[in-house]
Amino acid sequence: MQNFVTDTVLKRDVFSETHKGHLTDDPETSVIRRIVSAAPWWSKPLAWTLARREIRALKAVRGLPGTPQLLATDKDGLFRTWSEGTPLHLARPSHAAFYRDAALLLRNMRRAGITHNDLAKPQNWLMTPDGNAAVIDFQLASLHRRRGSLFHTMAYEDFRHLLKQKRAFAPHLLTPTGKRLLARRSLPSRIWMATGKRVYNLVTRGIFNWSDGEGTGDRIDNEGATIRDSLSALPGVTDVALATYPFPRKGTGIYAFVEAGVELDPQRVERHGTSADLVQQVDRLPRDEEGNVRTDLLQLIAMNRMQELEERTASDPFLRKLTSEISAGRLNMTDRRIASQEPNSDASQN
């Protein structure tokens, strides 16, 4: 696939670069390009191990709805389809239909002999525009030729991690059986949490600075509290909401929406002293009927996904007007100048 054109860089880490783009003969269809050859020399062996796991898993789930589809591989990495959707920690699905579809997806993956092994992270779950479930990031997935005890244990853990997401975002849907399963962690999982998980976190987060998710990262997890506290301390600020967006120089940027009842001093906002890459003042943040901030809508604004924003707010005139006002002042220009900041490398054209 020599005709790949990079539109934006979703993520850079020591295992690969993840580019979102399109093929020259089909500019309307988004394609993901994972460039493993961009990894530093010292991490390349592990980077290729993860890439080969992902390739094997994607071949096994070919044609399965809710999973990325492998398009091609080459000496630099792989091409696959773009998975449209909102990460779970932003979408926060609370309806039973989503979790039924997610359980069906796991059953279909199990029939294909695949366990994902990384579904405890809400970043690896997506809610698609039609409300269904999807999963991404198969670098730790396993293809099981034999359906032995290890396979059943790992499949059980995948399902238990789905129940963890339900407990986090829709606790009212948990059944007594689901609560019992949540409390019944498998023996390998208990050993992993007590030993290997600590080493894994030290290596991936401390040494490799590996962020989770595709284009979402874990910067909000690591830096969000400090950013919120600093911006909330500005006079007149009533609330702060954070979103992520693809940022060419960092891979993932943090976009802060600051709700304030008075006009903030531009100089004070400019000198906010946090690690947020963009700070936009708004008169009011969009909220649901219970008063929770609609971070899913703010995420679309931060990423300049205006068509999806219009679709999400079409049935609510108030939300549509409010989000239109916020999006009119949006600050993310990276998608408009990506071509000048991210010249196509030889790797991204292969």
Secondary structure, 3 states (H helix, E strand, C coil): CCCEEEEEEEEEECCEEEEEEEECCEEEEEEEEEEHHHCCCCCHHHHHHHHHHHHHHHHHCCCCCCCCCEEEEECCEEEEECCCCEEHHHHCCCCHHHHHHHHHHHHHHHHCCEECCCCCCHHHEEECCCCCEEECCCCCCEECCCCCHHHHHHHHHHHHHHHHHHHHHCHHHCCHHHHHHHHCCCHHHHHHHHCHHHHHHHHHHHHCCCCCCCCCCCHHHHHHHHHHHHHHCCCCEEEEEEEEEEECCCEEEEEEEEEECCCCCHHHHHCCCCCCCEEEEECCCCECCCCCECHHHHHHHHCCCHHHHHHHHCCCHHHHHHHHHHHHCCCCCHHHHHHHHCCCCCHHHC
